[in-house]
């Protein structure tokens, strides 16, 4: 019997995502903060959002992968990229499912992409020498 408890993640929802109330399962099992509705940081630059996530030990959930992917480094938070083709209910269920599977080494320095077809986890390191 597997008695492993699931980790309760701290998650930061980017401005383009709906309010956390639209994700009841995710909100119940993890600590969600919305950059605009909870933190009142609407129109914040992506670097500032990512720095906040890093400082507070949060994973960032975004629609705009292209803006956040260049910020990922091996010792900085992973970014979860959501397809805009998913409904709020699909996002809620898929995120809960994937967060149960994330390995500890995937919590930093990875891009986790979620779409209708499934998900992928890619190691990213944009650190400049």
C-alpha positions in Angstrom: 0.0 0.0 0.0 1.3 3.4 -1.0 1.0 5.8 1.9 3.1 8.6 0.3 1.5 12.0 0.9 1.3 14.3 -2.0 3.3 17.5 -1.8 1.3 20.7 -1.4 2.8 23.0 -4.0 2.9 26.8 -3.9 1.7 27.9 -7.3 1.7 31.3 -8.9 -0.9 32.0 -11.6 0.1 34.5 -14.2 -2.1 37.4 -15.1 -3.7 35.7 -18.2 -5.1 32.8 -16.2 -8.5 32.8 -14.6 -8.9 33.5 -10.8 -8.0 30.6 -8.5 -11.7 29.9 -7.7 -12.0 28.5 -11.3 -9.7 25.7 -10.2 -11.5 24.1 -7.2 -9.4 20.8 -7.0 -6.1 22.6 -7.5 -7.1 25.3 -5.0 -8.1 22.6 -2.5 -4.8 20.6 -2.7 -2.3 23.3 -3.3 -1.6 26.9 -2.3 -2.6 29.1 -5.2 -1.9 32.8 -5.7 -3.0 34.9 -8.7 -0.5 37.6 -9.6 -3.3 40.1 -10.3 -6.2 39.1 -8.1 -4.4 38.0 -4.9 -1.1 39.9 -5.1 -2.4 43.0 -6.9 0.6 43.0 -9.3 -1.3 43.3 -12.6 0.9 44.3 -15.6 4.1 43.2 -13.7 7.0 42.3 -16.0 7.6 38.6 -16.5 11.1 38.8 -14.8 9.5 40.3 -11.7 6.9 37.6 -11.6 9.5 34.9 -12.0 11.7 36.5 -9.3 8.7 36.6 -6.9 8.1 32.9 -7.6 11.8 32.1 -6.9 11.9 34.1 -3.7 8.7 32.5 -2.4 9.4 28.9 -3.6 6.6 28.8 -6.1 6.0 27.1 -9.5 4.7 29.5 -12.1 1.7 28.6 -14.2 1.4 30.5 -17.5 -0.1 30.6 -20.9 2.8 32.6 -22.5 5.6 30.0 -22.7 7.7 32.1 -25.0 8.1 34.8 -22.5 9.0 32.6 -19.5 11.1 29.9 -21.1 14.1 32.1 -21.4 14.0 32.9 -17.7 14.3 29.2 -16.6 17.6 28.2 -15.0 18.6 25.0 -13.2 18.2 26.4 -9.7 15.2 28.5 -10.4 11.5 27.4 -10.3 10.0 25.3 -13.1 7.4 26.9 -15.3 4.1 25.1 -16.1 2.8 26.1 -19.5 -0.9 25.6 -20.1 -2.4 25.3 -23.6 -5.0 28.0 -24.3 -7.2 25.2 -25.8 -8.0 23.7 -22.4 -11.1 24.5 -20.4 -10.8 25.6 -16.8 -12.0 22.2 -15.7 -9.4 20.4 -17.9 -6.7 22.7 -16.5 -7.8 22.0 -12.9 -7.8 18.2 -13.4 -4.7 17.9 -15.5 -2.7 20.1 -13.2 -3.7 18.1 -10.1 -2.8 14.9 -11.9 0.6 16.1 -13.1 1.6 17.7 -9.8 1.2 14.3 -8.2 3.8 12.9 -10.6 6.4 15.6 -10.5 9.7 14.4 -9.2 11.7 16.6 -6.7 14.4 17.3 -9.4 11.7 18.6 -11.8 10.6 21.3 -9.4 13.4 23.5 -10.6 14.9 24.2 -14.0 12.1 22.5 -16.1 9.4 23.5 -18.5 6.3 21.5 -17.9 3.9 21.8 -20.9 0.3 20.7 -20.7 -2.1 20.3 -23.6 -5.0 18.2 -24.8 -2.5 15.6 -26.0 -0.9 15.2 -22.6 2.1 16.7 -21.0 5.9 16.9 -21.3 8.6 17.8 -18.9 11.8 19.3 -20.4 15.0 20.3 -18.6 15.9 23.9 -19.4 19.0 25.8 -18.4 19.4 29.3 -19.9 22.2 30.2 -17.4 24.8 32.3 -19.1 28.5 31.5 -18.4 
